[in-house]
Amino acid sequence: MQKPKRAVFRFLICVDNKRYTVSLEKRKIYVALPDTMALKHGQVRVIDESGEDYLYPKSLFLPITVPQSLRRAILKAA
């Protein structure tokens, strides 16, 4: 029996929020949800300041690698 796949969360840091100042904060870490269709269109699905997931241009973020302990803390707080 196959194990169910776990969602793979990526972490991104916002480097530009000029058009989205209410929804995004510069230098803040965001959780990106898997969305291959969005990536094909240059977008990422991010949980923003509203607590909901929305599509944003990929160019507004840079991916970051975080230690496992920080990863757990971020996901627990989200």
PDB file of N, H, CA, C and O in Angstrom:
ATOM      1  N   MET A   1       0.841  -1.178   0.000  1.00  0.00           N
ATOM      2  CA  MET A   1       0.000   0.000   0.000  1.00  0.00           C
ATOM      3  C   MET A   1       0.890   1.247   0.000  1.00  0.00           C
ATOM      4  O   MET A   1       1.851   1.335   0.764  1.00  0.00           O
ATOM      5  N   GLN A   2       0.562   2.189  -0.853  1.00  0.00           N
ATOM      6  H   GLN A   2      -0.219   2.117  -1.474  1.00  0.00           H
ATOM      7  CA  GLN A   2       1.332   3.430  -0.935  1.00  0.00           C
ATOM      8  C   GLN A   2       0.941   4.378   0.178  1.00  0.00           C
ATOM      9  O   GLN A   2      -0.224   4.484   0.559  1.00  0.00           O
ATOM     10  N   LYS A   3       1.953   5.064   0.688  1.00  0.00           N
ATOM     11  H   LYS A   3       2.900   4.977   0.378  1.00  0.00           H
ATOM     12  CA  LYS A   3       1.680   6.102   1.682  1.00  0.00           C
ATOM     13  C   LYS A   3       1.125   7.326   0.968  1.00  0.00           C
ATOM     14  O   LYS A   3       1.561   7.637  -0.140  1.00  0.00           O
ATOM     15  N   PRO A   4       0.175   8.024   1.578  1.00  0.00           N
ATOM     16  CA  PRO A   4      -0.311   9.262   0.950  1.00  0.00           C
ATOM     17  C   PRO A   4       0.803  10.294   0.935  1.00  0.00           C
ATOM     18  O   PRO A   4       1.587  10.394   1.879  1.00  0.00           O
ATOM     19  N   LYS A   5       0.864  11.052  -0.136  1.00  0.00           N
ATOM     20  H   LYS A   5       0.227  10.971  -0.902  1.00  0.00           H
ATOM     21  CA  LYS A   5       1.884  12.091  -0.249  1.00  0.00           C
ATOM     22  C   LYS A   5       1.563  13.245   0.677  1.00  0.00           C
ATOM     23  O   LYS A   5       0.419  13.687   0.781  1.00  0.00           O
ATOM     24  N   ARG A   6       2.602  13.725   1.349  1.00  0.00           N
ATOM     25  H   ARG A   6       3.532  13.367   1.265  1.00  0.00           H
ATOM     26  CA  ARG A   6       2.433  14.906   2.190  1.00  0.00           C
ATOM     27  C   ARG A   6       2.637  16.142   1.326  1.00  0.00           C
ATOM     28  O   ARG A   6       3.408  16.130   0.366  1.00  0.00           O
ATOM     29  N   ALA A   7       1.941  17.190   1.680  1.00  0.00           N
ATOM     30  H   ALA A   7       1.315  17.200   2.460  1.00  0.00           H
ATOM     31  CA  ALA A   7       2.118  18.449   0.955  1.00  0.00           C
ATOM     32  C   ALA A   7       3.533  18.963   1.200  1.00  0.00           C
ATOM     33  O   ALA A   7       4.032  18.912   2.324  1.00  0.00           O
ATOM     34  N   VAL A   8       4.162  19.448   0.165  1.00  0.00           N
ATOM     35  H   VAL A   8       3.756  19.489  -0.748  1.00  0.00           H
ATOM     36  CA  VAL A   8       5.503  20.003   0.282  1.00  0.00           C
ATOM     37  C   VAL A   8       5.374  21.518   0.297  1.00  0.00           C
ATOM     38  O   VAL A   8       5.014  22.136  -0.705  1.00  0.00           O
ATOM     39  N   PHE A   9       5.673  22.101   1.442  1.00  0.00           N
ATOM     40  H   PHE A   9       5.965  21.600   2.256  1.00  0.00           H
ATOM     41  CA  PHE A   9       5.587  23.546   1.575  1.00  0.00           C
ATOM     42  C   PHE A   9       6.947  24.151   1.287  1.00  0.00           C
ATOM     43  O   PHE A   9       7.973  23.641   1.737  1.00  0.00           O
ATOM     44  N   ARG A  10       6.950  25.222   0.547  1.00  0.00           N
ATOM     45  H   ARG A  10       6.117  25.636   0.181  1.00  0.00           H
ATOM     46  CA  ARG A  10       8.176  25.980   0.314  1.00  0.00           C
ATOM     47  C   ARG A  10       8.059  27.266   1.093  1.00  0.00           C
ATOM     48  O   ARG A  10       6.963  27.726   1.414  1.00  0.00           O
ATOM     49  N   PHE A  11       9.195  27.830   1.388  1.00  0.00           N
ATOM     50  H   PHE A  11      10.085  27.457   1.127  1.00  0.00           H
ATOM     51  CA  PHE A  11       9.212  29.097   2.094  1.00  0.00           C
ATOM     52  C   PHE A  11       9.850  30.142   1.198  1.00  0.00           C
ATOM     53  O   PHE A  11      10.891  29.912   0.584  1.00  0.00           O
ATOM     54  N   LEU A  12       9.204  31.285   1.139  1.00  0.00           N
ATOM     55  H   LEU A  12       8.358  31.471   1.638  1.00  0.00           H
ATOM     56  CA  LEU A  12       9.646  32.383   0.285  1.00  0.00           C
ATOM     57  C   LEU A  12       9.767  33.634   1.132  1.00  0.00           C
ATOM     58  O   LEU A  12       9.048  33.801   2.118  1.00  0.00           O
ATOM     59  N   ILE A  13      10.675  34.509   0.745  1.00  0.00           N
ATOM     60  H   ILE A  13      11.259  34.374  -0.055  1.00  0.00           H
ATOM     61  CA  ILE A  13      10.768  35.810   1.399  1.00  0.00           C
ATOM     62  C   ILE A  13      10.349  36.870   0.387  1.00  0.00           C
ATOM     63  O   ILE A  13      10.779  36.847  -0.766  1.00  0.00           O
ATOM     64  N   CYS A  14       9.514  37.786   0.824  1.00  0.00           N
ATOM     65  H   CYS A  14       9.164  37.805   1.761  1.00  0.00           H
ATOM     66  CA  CYS A  14       9.028  38.848  -0.057  1.00  0.00           C
ATOM     67  C   CYS A  14      10.126  39.895  -0.234  1.00  0.00           C
ATOM     68  O   CYS A  14      10.653  40.419   0.747  1.00  0.00           O
ATOM     69  N   VAL A  15      10.465  40.195  -1.476  1.00  0.00           N
ATOM     70  H   VAL A  15      10.036  39.769  -2.273  1.00  0.00           H
ATOM     71  CA  VAL A  15      11.489  41.200  -1.764  1.00  0.00           C
ATOM     72  C   VAL A  15      10.912  42.432  -2.457  1.00  0.00           C
ATOM     73  O   VAL A  15      11.619  43.421  -2.654  1.00  0.00           O
ATOM     74  N   ASP A  16       9.635  42.380  -2.827  1.00  0.00           N
ATOM     75  H   ASP A  16       9.060  41.577  -2.668  1.00  0.00           H
ATOM     76  CA  ASP A  16       8.991  43.514  -3.502  1.00  0.00           C
ATOM     77  C   ASP A  16       7.484  43.441  -3.239  1.00  0.00           C
ATOM     78  O   ASP A  16       6.840  42.444  -3.563  1.00  0.00           O
ATOM     79  N   ASN A  17       6.936  44.492  -2.659  1.00  0.00           N
ATOM     80  H   ASN A  17       7.459  45.302  -2.396  1.00  0.00           H
ATOM     81  CA  ASN A  17       5.486  44.500  -2.393  1.00  0.00           C
ATOM     82  C   ASN A  17       4.817  45.768  -2.920  1.00  0.00           C
ATOM     83  O   ASN A  17       3.715  46.107  -2.490  1.00  0.00           O
ATOM     84  N   LYS A  18       5.468  46.467  -3.843  1.00  0.00           N
ATOM     85  H   LYS A  18       6.364  46.191  -4.193  1.00  0.00           H
ATOM     86  CA  LYS A  18       4.971  47.774  -4.305  1.00  0.00           C
ATOM     87  C   LYS A  18       3.505  47.768  -4.720  1.00  0.00           C
ATOM     88  O   LYS A  18       2.780  48.706  -4.389  1.00  0.00           O
ATOM     89  N   ARG A  19       3.055  46.770  -5.415  1.00  0.00           N
ATOM     90  H   ARG A  19       3.643  46.007  -5.684  1.00  0.00           H
ATOM     91  CA  ARG A  19       1.661  46.738  -5.874  1.00  0.00           C
ATOM     92  C   ARG A  19       0.740  46.018  -4.892  1.00  0.00           C
ATOM     93  O   ARG A  19      -0.468  45.940  -5.113  1.00  0.00           O
ATOM     94  N   TYR A  20       1.317  45.490  -3.803  1.00  0.00           N
ATOM     95  H   TYR A  20       2.299  45.553  -3.624  1.00  0.00           H
ATOM     96  CA  TYR A  20       0.532  44.675  -2.869  1.00  0.00           C
ATOM     97  C   TYR A  20       0.848  45.033  -1.418  1.00  0.00           C
ATOM     98  O   TYR A  20       1.024  44.140  -0.588  1.00  0.00           O
ATOM     99  N   THR A  21       0.922  46.320  -1.104  1.00  0.00           N
ATOM    100  H   THR A  21       0.779  47.045  -1.778  1.00  0.00           H
ATOM    101  CA  THR A  21       1.355  46.747   0.232  1.00  0.00           C
ATOM    102  C   THR A  21       0.419  46.305   1.353  1.00  0.00           C
ATOM    103  O   THR A  21       0.865  46.139   2.488  1.00  0.00           O
ATOM    104  N   VAL A  22      -0.849  46.113   1.068  1.00  0.00           N
ATOM    105  H   VAL A  22      -1.212  46.248   0.145  1.00  0.00           H
ATOM    106  CA  VAL A  22      -1.788  45.660   2.098  1.00  0.00           C
ATOM    107  C   VAL A  22      -1.668  44.151   2.314  1.00  0.00           C
ATOM    108  O   VAL A  22      -1.867  43.663   3.426  1.00  0.00           O
ATOM    109  N   SER A  23      -1.345  43.421   1.258  1.00  0.00           N
ATOM    110  H   SER A  23      -1.183  43.818   0.355  1.00  0.00           H
ATOM    111  CA  SER A  23      -1.343  41.959   1.310  1.00  0.00           C
ATOM    112  C   SER A  23      -0.005  41.333   1.661  1.00  0.00           C
ATOM    113  O   SER A  23       0.045  40.228   2.201  1.00  0.00           O
ATOM    114  N   LEU A  24       1.089  42.042   1.354  1.00  0.00           N
ATOM    115  H   LEU A  24       1.048  42.940   0.916  1.00  0.00           H
ATOM    116  CA  LEU A  24       2.426  41.477   1.549  1.00  0.00           C
ATOM    117  C   LEU A  24       3.331  42.457   2.284  1.00  0.00           C
ATOM    118  O   LEU A  24       3.206  43.671   2.121  1.00  0.00           O
ATOM    119  N   GLU A  25       4.243  41.923   3.094  1.00  0.00           N
ATOM    120  H   GLU A  25       4.344  40.937   3.227  1.00  0.00           H
ATOM    121  CA  GLU A  25       5.239  42.742   3.782  1.00  0.00           C
ATOM    122  C   GLU A  25       6.625  42.363   3.273  1.00  0.00           C
ATOM    123  O   GLU A  25       6.972  41.184   3.213  1.00  0.00           O
ATOM    124  N   LYS A  26       7.413  43.370   2.908  1.00  0.00           N
ATOM    125  H   LYS A  26       7.131  44.328   2.956  1.00  0.00           H
ATOM    126  CA  LYS A  26       8.786  43.107   2.484  1.00  0.00           C
ATOM    127  C   LYS A  26       9.565  42.481   3.631  1.00  0.00           C
ATOM    128  O   LYS A  26       9.343  42.800   4.799  1.00  0.00           O
ATOM    129  N   ARG A  27      10.471  41.595   3.284  1.00  0.00           N
ATOM    130  H   ARG A  27      10.652  41.335   2.335  1.00  0.00           H
ATOM    131  CA  ARG A  27      11.373  40.898   4.208  1.00  0.00           C
ATOM    132  C   ARG A  27      10.651  39.900   5.116  1.00  0.00           C
ATOM    133  O   ARG A  27      11.251  39.405   6.071  1.00  0.00           O
ATOM    134  N   LYS A  28       9.404  39.597   4.850  1.00  0.00           N
ATOM    135  H   LYS A  28       8.917  39.998   4.074  1.00  0.00           H
ATOM    136  CA  LYS A  28       8.663  38.621   5.648  1.00  0.00           C
ATOM    137  C   LYS A  28       8.690  37.262   4.953  1.00  0.00           C
ATOM    138  O   LYS A  28       8.679  37.176   3.725  1.00  0.00           O
ATOM    139  N   ILE A  29       8.727  36.202   5.764  1.00  0.00           N
ATOM    140  H   ILE A  29       8.736  36.272   6.761  1.00  0.00           H
ATOM    141  CA  ILE A  29       8.710  34.841   5.237  1.00  0.00           C
ATOM    142  C   ILE A  29       7.258  34.414   5.032  1.00  0.00           C
ATOM    143  O   ILE A  29       6.414  34.585   5.912  1.00  0.00           O
ATOM    144  N   TYR A  30       6.987  33.854   3.854  1.00  0.00           N
ATOM    145  H   TYR A  30       7.672  33.715   3.140  1.00  0.00           H
ATOM    146  CA  TYR A  30       5.650  33.363   3.522  1.00  0.00           C
ATOM    147  C   TYR A  30       5.707  31.881   3.168  1.00  0.00           C
ATOM    148  O   TYR A  30       6.724  31.378   2.690  1.00  0.00           O
ATOM    149  N   VAL A  31       4.603  31.200   3.412  1.00  0.00           N
ATOM    150  H   VAL A  31       3.777  31.608   3.800  1.00  0.00           H
ATOM    151  CA  VAL A  31       4.461  29.796   3.034  1.00  0.00           C
ATOM    152  C   VAL A  31       3.858  29.753   1.636  1.00  0.00           C
ATOM    153  O   VAL A  31       2.820  30.360   1.374  1.00  0.00           O
ATOM    154  N   ALA A  32       4.524  29.027   0.746  1.00  0.00           N
ATOM    155  H   ALA A  32       5.367  28.534   0.959  1.00  0.00           H
ATOM    156  CA  ALA A  32       4.015  28.845  -0.615  1.00  0.00           C
ATOM    157  C   ALA A  32       3.403  27.451  -0.714  1.00  0.00           C
ATOM    158  O   ALA A  32       4.014  26.465  -0.302  1.00  0.00           O
ATOM    159  N   LEU A  33       2.220  27.382  -1.249  1.00  0.00           N
ATOM    160  H   LEU A  33       1.723  28.183  -1.583  1.00  0.00           H
ATOM    161  CA  LEU A  33       1.531  26.107  -1.429  1.00  0.00           C
ATOM    162  C   LEU A  33       1.854  25.536  -2.806  1.00  0.00           C
ATOM    163  O   LEU A  33       2.059  26.294  -3.754  1.00  0.00           O
ATOM    164  N   PRO A  34       1.902  24.216  -2.930  1.00  0.00           N
ATOM    165  CA  PRO A  34       2.177  23.608  -4.227  1.00  0.00           C
ATOM    166  C   PRO A  34       1.090  23.968  -5.244  1.00  0.00           C
ATOM    167  O   PRO A  34      -0.099  23.801  -4.973  1.00  0.00           O
ATOM    168  N   ASP A  35       1.502  24.458  -6.408  1.00  0.00           N
ATOM    169  H   ASP A  35       2.468  24.594  -6.628  1.00  0.00           H
ATOM    170  CA  ASP A  35       0.559  24.789  -7.479  1.00  0.00           C
ATOM    171  C   ASP A  35       1.337  24.827  -8.790  1.00  0.00           C
ATOM    172  O   ASP A  35       1.840  25.877  -9.191  1.00  0.00           O
ATOM    173  N   THR A  36       1.434  23.681  -9.451  1.00  0.00           N
ATOM    174  H   THR A  36       1.026  22.828  -9.124  1.00  0.00           H
ATOM    175  CA  THR A  36       2.229  23.592 -10.673  1.00  0.00           C
ATOM    176  C   THR A  36       1.655  24.436 -11.804  1.00  0.00           C
ATOM    177  O   THR A  36       2.409  24.971 -12.618  1.00  0.00           O
ATOM    178  N   MET A  37       0.340  24.561 -11.866  1.00  0.00           N
ATOM    179  H   MET A  37      -0.272  24.127 -11.205  1.00  0.00           H
ATOM    180  CA  MET A  37      -0.273  25.375 -12.921  1.00  0.00           C
ATOM    181  C   MET A  37       0.112  26.845 -12.746  1.00  0.00           C
ATOM    182  O   MET A  37       0.403  27.532 -13.726  1.00  0.00           O
ATOM    183  N   ALA A  38       0.114  27.322 -11.516  1.00  0.00           N
ATOM    184  H   ALA A  38      -0.122  26.765 -10.721  1.00  0.00           H
ATOM    185  CA  ALA A  38       0.499  28.713 -11.250  1.00  0.00           C
ATOM    186  C   ALA A  38       1.947  28.952 -11.665  1.00  0.00           C
ATOM    187  O   ALA A  38       2.257  29.973 -12.279  1.00  0.00           O
ATOM    188  N   LEU A  39       2.838  28.008 -11.328  1.00  0.00           N
ATOM    189  H   LEU A  39       2.585  27.180 -10.829  1.00  0.00           H
ATOM    190  CA  LEU A  39       4.249  28.163 -11.685  1.00  0.00           C
ATOM    191  C   LEU A  39       4.447  28.260 -13.192  1.00  0.00           C
ATOM    192  O   LEU A  39       5.314  28.997 -13.664  1.00  0.00           O
ATOM    193  N   LYS A  40       3.644  27.518 -13.945  1.00  0.00           N
ATOM    194  H   LYS A  40       2.940  26.920 -13.562  1.00  0.00           H
ATOM    195  CA  LYS A  40       3.738  27.575 -15.410  1.00  0.00           C
ATOM    196  C   LYS A  40       3.418  28.968 -15.938  1.00  0.00           C
ATOM    197  O   LYS A  40       3.845  29.339 -17.031  1.00  0.00           O
ATOM    198  N   HIS A  41       2.668  29.734 -15.161  1.00  0.00           N
ATOM    199  H   HIS A  41       2.320  29.433 -14.272  1.00  0.00           H
ATOM    200  CA  HIS A  41       2.275  31.082 -15.563  1.00  0.00           C
ATOM    201  C   HIS A  41       3.041  32.167 -14.810  1.00  0.00           C
ATOM    202  O   HIS A  41       2.628  33.326 -14.796  1.00  0.00           O
ATOM    203  N   GLY A  42       4.165  31.788 -14.180  1.00  0.00           N
ATOM    204  H   GLY A  42       4.501  30.846 -14.191  1.00  0.00           H
ATOM    205  CA  GLY A  42       4.998  32.768 -13.490  1.00  0.00           C
ATOM    206  C   GLY A  42       4.412  33.279 -12.186  1.00  0.00           C
ATOM    207  O   GLY A  42       4.750  34.373 -11.733  1.00  0.00           O
ATOM    208  N   GLN A  43       3.529  32.483 -11.580  1.00  0.00           N
ATOM    209  H   GLN A  43       3.255  31.595 -11.947  1.00  0.00           H
ATOM    210  CA  GLN A  43       2.865  32.869 -10.334  1.00  0.00           C
ATOM    211  C   GLN A  43       3.226  31.876  -9.228  1.00  0.00           C
ATOM    212  O   GLN A  43       3.647  30.752  -9.500  1.00  0.00           O
ATOM    213  N   VAL A  44       3.054  32.309  -7.978  1.00  0.00           N
ATOM    214  H   VAL A  44       2.712  33.222  -7.757  1.00  0.00           H
ATOM    215  CA  VAL A  44       3.175  31.411  -6.829  1.00  0.00           C
ATOM    216  C   VAL A  44       1.937  31.583  -5.962  1.00  0.00           C
ATOM    217  O   VAL A  44       1.384  32.678  -5.864  1.00  0.00           O
ATOM    218  N   ARG A  45       1.507  30.493  -5.334  1.00  0.00           N
ATOM    219  H   ARG A  45       1.956  29.603  -5.414  1.00  0.00           H
ATOM    220  CA  ARG A  45       0.353  30.539  -4.438  1.00  0.00           C
ATOM    221  C   ARG A  45       0.891  30.686  -3.025  1.00  0.00           C
ATOM    222  O   ARG A  45       1.560  29.795  -2.503  1.00  0.00           O
ATOM    223  N   VAL A  46       0.586  31.836  -2.409  1.00  0.00           N
ATOM    224  H   VAL A  46       0.043  32.560  -2.833  1.00  0.00           H
ATOM    225  CA  VAL A  46       1.151  32.205  -1.114  1.00  0.00           C
ATOM    226  C   VAL A  46       0.031  32.489  -0.120  1.00  0.00           C
ATOM    227  O   VAL A  46      -0.999  33.059  -0.482  1.00  0.00           O
ATOM    228  N   ILE A  47       0.237  32.092   1.129  1.00  0.00           N
ATOM    229  H   ILE A  47       1.074  31.630   1.422  1.00  0.00           H
ATOM    230  CA  ILE A  47      -0.683  32.479   2.199  1.00  0.00           C
ATOM    231  C   ILE A  47      -0.255  33.869   2.645  1.00  0.00           C
ATOM    232  O   ILE A  47       0.811  34.034   3.239  1.00  0.00           O
ATOM    233  N   ASP A  48      -1.086  34.870   2.360  1.00  0.00           N
ATOM    234  H   ASP A  48      -1.952  34.736   1.878  1.00  0.00           H
ATOM    235  CA  ASP A  48      -0.700  36.266   2.612  1.00  0.00           C
ATOM    236  C   ASP A  48      -1.208  36.762   3.959  1.00  0.00           C
ATOM    237  O   ASP A  48      -1.609  35.965   4.808  1.00  0.00           O
ATOM    238  N   GLU A  49      -1.191  38.079   4.154  1.00  0.00           N
ATOM    239  H   GLU A  49      -0.865  38.726   3.465  1.00  0.00           H
ATOM    240  CA  GLU A  49      -1.570  38.689   5.433  1.00  0.00           C
ATOM    241  C   GLU A  49      -3.027  38.444   5.819  1.00  0.00           C
ATOM    242  O   GLU A  49      -3.381  38.545   6.994  1.00  0.00           O
ATOM    243  N   SER A  50      -3.870  38.123   4.845  1.00  0.00           N
ATOM    244  H   SER A  50      -3.583  38.041   3.891  1.00  0.00           H
ATOM    245  CA  SER A  50      -5.280  37.847   5.144  1.00  0.00           C
ATOM    246  C   SER A  50      -5.465  36.446   5.735  1.00  0.00           C
ATOM    247  O   SER A  50      -6.520  36.128   6.284  1.00  0.00           O
ATOM    248  N   GLY A  51      -4.427  35.617   5.614  1.00  0.00           N
ATOM    249  H   GLY A  51      -3.570  35.876   5.168  1.00  0.00           H
ATOM    250  CA  GLY A  51      -4.527  34.233   6.068  1.00  0.00           C
ATOM    251  C   GLY A  51      -5.055  33.303   4.997  1.00  0.00           C
ATOM    252  O   GLY A  51      -5.180  32.099   5.220  1.00  0.00           O
ATOM    253  N   GLU A  52      -5.365  33.855   3.834  1.00  0.00           N
ATOM    254  H   GLU A  52      -5.264  34.834   3.653  1.00  0.00           H
ATOM    255  CA  GLU A  52      -5.866  33.075   2.699  1.00  0.00           C
ATOM    256  C   GLU A  52      -4.752  32.916   1.673  1.00  0.00           C
ATOM    257  O   GLU A  52      -3.778  33.670   1.681  1.00  0.00           O
ATOM    258  N   ASP A  53      -4.899  31.931   0.789  1.00  0.00           N
ATOM    259  H   ASP A  53      -5.690  31.318   0.783  1.00  0.00           H
ATOM    260  CA  ASP A  53      -3.896  31.771  -0.265  1.00  0.00           C
ATOM    261  C   ASP A  53      -4.353  32.481  -1.535  1.00  0.00           C
ATOM    262  O   ASP A  53      -5.508  32.384  -1.950  1.00  0.00           O
ATOM    263  N   TYR A  54      -3.405  33.196  -2.136  1.00  0.00           N
ATOM    264  H   TYR A  54      -2.467  33.275  -1.800  1.00  0.00           H
ATOM    265  CA  TYR A  54      -3.650  33.939  -3.372  1.00  0.00           C
ATOM    266  C   TYR A  54      -2.453  33.775  -4.292  1.00  0.00           C
ATOM    267  O   TYR A  54      -1.359  33.416  -3.856  1.00  0.00           O
ATOM    268  N   LEU A  55      -2.675  34.042  -5.563  1.00  0.00           N
ATOM    269  H   LEU A  55      -3.563  34.334  -5.917  1.00  0.00           H
ATOM    270  CA  LEU A  55      -1.590  34.004  -6.536  1.00  0.00           C
ATOM    271  C   LEU A  55      -0.920  35.361  -6.623  1.00  0.00           C
ATOM    272  O   LEU A  55      -1.581  36.400  -6.654  1.00  0.00           O
ATOM    273  N   TYR A  56       0.414  35.333  -6.662  1.00  0.00           N
ATOM    274  H   TYR A  56       0.951  34.490  -6.637  1.00  0.00           H
ATOM    275  CA  TYR A  56       1.217  36.548  -6.818  1.00  0.00           C
ATOM    276  C   TYR A  56       2.304  36.272  -7.843  1.00  0.00           C
ATOM    277  O   TYR A  56       2.681  35.118  -8.048  1.00  0.00           O
ATOM    278  N   PRO A  57       2.816  37.323  -8.494  1.00  0.00           N
ATOM    279  CA  PRO A  57       3.931  37.125  -9.416  1.00  0.00           C
ATOM    280  C   PRO A  57       5.137  36.530  -8.678  1.00  0.00           C
ATOM    281  O   PRO A  57       5.491  36.970  -7.585  1.00  0.00           O
ATOM    282  N   LYS A  58       5.747  35.541  -9.289  1.00  0.00           N
ATOM    283  H   LYS A  58       5.460  35.184 -10.177  1.00  0.00           H
ATOM    284  CA  LYS A  58       6.903  34.859  -8.711  1.00  0.00           C
ATOM    285  C   LYS A  58       8.052  35.827  -8.445  1.00  0.00           C
ATOM    286  O   LYS A  58       8.851  35.609  -7.534  1.00  0.00           O
ATOM    287  N   SER A  59       8.138  36.890  -9.235  1.00  0.00           N
ATOM    288  H   SER A  59       7.489  37.067  -9.975  1.00  0.00           H
ATOM    289  CA  SER A  59       9.238  37.855  -9.122  1.00  0.00           C
ATOM    290  C   SER A  59       9.225  38.640  -7.813  1.00  0.00           C
ATOM    291  O   SER A  59      10.214  39.298  -7.490  1.00  0.00           O
ATOM    292  N   LEU A  60       8.138  38.589  -7.056  1.00  0.00           N
ATOM    293  H   LEU A  60       7.335  38.055  -7.319  1.00  0.00           H
ATOM    294  CA  LEU A  60       8.053  39.321  -5.787  1.00  0.00           C
ATOM    295  C   LEU A  60       8.757  38.589  -4.648  1.00  0.00           C
ATOM    296  O   LEU A  60       8.922  39.148  -3.564  1.00  0.00           O
ATOM    297  N   PHE A  61       9.173  37.346  -4.881  1.00  0.00           N
ATOM    298  H   PHE A  61       9.039  36.892  -5.762  1.00  0.00           H
ATOM    299  CA  PHE A  61       9.705  36.498  -3.818  1.00  0.00           C
ATOM    300  C   PHE A  61      11.012  35.836  -4.223  1.00  0.00           C
ATOM    301  O   PHE A  61      11.318  35.676  -5.404  1.00  0.00           O
ATOM    302  N   LEU A  62      11.771  35.456  -3.202  1.00  0.00           N
ATOM    303  H   LEU A  62      11.522  35.585  -2.242  1.00  0.00           H
ATOM    304  CA  LEU A  62      12.933  34.600  -3.395  1.00  0.00           C
ATOM    305  C   LEU A  62      12.761  33.393  -2.477  1.00  0.00           C
ATOM    306  O   LEU A  62      12.320  33.537  -1.337  1.00  0.00           O
ATOM    307  N   PRO A  63      13.112  32.195  -2.975  1.00  0.00           N
ATOM    308  CA  PRO A  63      12.987  31.009  -2.122  1.00  0.00           C
ATOM    309  C   PRO A  63      14.079  31.004  -1.057  1.00  0.00           C
ATOM    310  O   PRO A  63      15.191  31.474  -1.296  1.00  0.00           O
ATOM    311  N   ILE A  64      13.755  30.471   0.117  1.00  0.00           N
ATOM    312  H   ILE A  64      12.851  30.089   0.311  1.00  0.00           H
ATOM    313  CA  ILE A  64      14.748  30.348   1.180  1.00  0.00           C
ATOM    314  C   ILE A  64      14.703  28.929   1.732  1.00  0.00           C
ATOM    315  O   ILE A  64      13.682  28.246   1.652  1.00  0.00           O
ATOM    316  N   THR A  65      15.822  28.503   2.288  1.00  0.00           N
ATOM    317  H   THR A  65      16.652  29.058   2.353  1.00  0.00           H
ATOM    318  CA  THR A  65      15.918  27.218   2.958  1.00  0.00           C
ATOM    319  C   THR A  65      15.948  27.484   4.450  1.00  0.00           C
ATOM    320  O   THR A  65      16.715  28.324   4.921  1.00  0.00           O
ATOM    321  N   VAL A  66      15.126  26.778   5.187  1.00  0.00           N
ATOM    322  H   VAL A  66      14.503  26.096   4.805  1.00  0.00           H
ATOM    323  CA  VAL A  66      15.073  26.978   6.637  1.00  0.00           C
ATOM    324  C   VAL A  66      15.362  25.654   7.339  1.00  0.00           C
ATOM    325  O   VAL A  66      15.023  24.593   6.815  1.00  0.00           O
ATOM    326  N   PRO A  67      15.984  25.704   8.517  1.00  0.00           N
ATOM    327  CA  PRO A  67      16.226  24.475   9.280  1.00  0.00           C
ATOM    328  C   PRO A  67      14.903  23.808   9.658  1.00  0.00           C
ATOM    329  O   PRO A  67      13.866  24.466   9.739  1.00  0.00           O
ATOM    330  N   GLN A  68      14.955  22.504   9.886  1.00  0.00           N
ATOM    331  H   GLN A  68      15.798  21.970   9.820  1.00  0.00           H
ATOM    332  CA  GLN A  68      13.745  21.735  10.193  1.00  0.00           C
ATOM    333  C   GLN A  68      13.003  22.291  11.404  1.00  0.00           C
ATOM    334  O   GLN A  68      11.773  22.349  11.396  1.00  0.00           O
ATOM    335  N   SER A  69      13.724  22.701  12.442  1.00  0.00           N
ATOM    336  H   SER A  69      14.723  22.654  12.448  1.00  0.00           H
ATOM    337  CA  SER A  69      13.060  23.223  13.645  1.00  0.00           C
ATOM    338  C   SER A  69      12.294  24.509  13.334  1.00  0.00           C
ATOM    339  O   SER A  69      11.195  24.716  13.848  1.00  0.00           O
ATOM    340  N   LEU A  70      12.869  25.368  12.497  1.00  0.00           N
ATOM    341  H   LEU A  70      13.762  25.199  12.079  1.00  0.00           H
ATOM    342  CA  LEU A  70      12.189  26.600  12.099  1.00  0.00           C
ATOM    343  C   LEU A  70      11.003  26.287  11.193  1.00  0.00           C
ATOM    344  O   LEU A  70       9.952  26.918  11.297  1.00  0.00           O
ATOM    345  N   ARG A  71      11.174  25.318  10.310  1.00  0.00           N
ATOM    346  H   ARG A  71      12.028  24.805  10.225  1.00  0.00           H
ATOM    347  CA  ARG A  71      10.089  24.891   9.410  1.00  0.00           C
ATOM    348  C   ARG A  71       8.867  24.469  10.229  1.00  0.00           C
ATOM    349  O   ARG A  71       7.745  24.883   9.936  1.00  0.00           O
ATOM    350  N   ARG A  72       9.086  23.648  11.251  1.00  0.00           N
ATOM    351  H   ARG A  72       9.997  23.311  11.489  1.00  0.00           H
ATOM    352  CA  ARG A  72       7.976  23.195  12.096  1.00  0.00           C
ATOM    353  C   ARG A  72       7.316  24.374  12.807  1.00  0.00           C
ATOM    354  O   ARG A  72       6.090  24.450  12.884  1.00  0.00           O
ATOM    355  N   ALA A  73       8.132  25.293  13.328  1.00  0.00           N
ATOM    356  H   ALA A  73       9.128  25.230  13.266  1.00  0.00           H
ATOM    357  CA  ALA A  73       7.591  26.449  14.052  1.00  0.00           C
ATOM    358  C   ALA A  73       6.761  27.341  13.130  1.00  0.00           C
ATOM    359  O   ALA A  73       5.699  27.822  13.527  1.00  0.00           O
ATOM    360  N   ILE A  74       7.231  27.563  11.912  1.00  0.00           N
ATOM    361  H   ILE A  74       8.093  27.172  11.589  1.00  0.00           H
ATOM    362  CA  ILE A  74       6.503  28.405  10.951  1.00  0.00           C
ATOM    363  C   ILE A  74       5.164  27.763  10.602  1.00  0.00           C
ATOM    364  O   ILE A  74       4.132  28.436  10.605  1.00  0.00           O
ATOM    365  N   LEU A  75       5.176  26.471  10.304  1.00  0.00           N
ATOM    366  H   LEU A  75       6.014  25.925  10.302  1.00  0.00           H
ATOM    367  CA  LEU A  75       3.937  25.788   9.916  1.00  0.00           C
ATOM    368  C   LEU A  75       2.956  25.697  11.080  1.00  0.00           C
ATOM    369  O   LEU A  75       1.743  25.755  10.876  1.00  0.00           O
ATOM    370  N   LYS A  76       3.473  25.556  12.294  1.00  0.00           N
ATOM    371  H   LYS A  76       4.458  25.509  12.459  1.00  0.00           H
ATOM    372  CA  LYS A  76       2.600  25.512  13.464  1.00  0.00           C
ATOM    373  C   LYS A  76       1.926  26.871  13.687  1.00  0.00           C
ATOM    374  O   LYS A  76       0.761  26.932  14.082  1.00  0.00           O
ATOM    375  N   ALA A  77       2.659  27.951  13.435  1.00  0.00           N
ATOM    376  H   ALA A  77       3.604  27.901  13.114  1.00  0.00           H
ATOM    377  CA  ALA A  77       2.133  29.302  13.646  1.00  0.00           C
ATOM    378  C   ALA A  77       1.185  29.731  12.528  1.00  0.00           C
ATOM    379  O   ALA A  77       0.376  30.640  12.713  1.00  0.00           O
ATOM    380  N   ALA A  78       1.283  29.082  11.375  1.00  0.00           N
ATOM    381  H   ALA A  78       1.940  28.344  11.224  1.00  0.00           H
ATOM    382  CA  ALA A  78       0.496  29.506  10.207  1.00  0.00           C
ATOM    383  C   ALA A  78      -0.955  29.192  10.326  1.00  0.00           C
ATOM    384  O   ALA A  78      -1.729  29.493   9.417  1.00  0.00           O
TER     385      ALA A  78
END
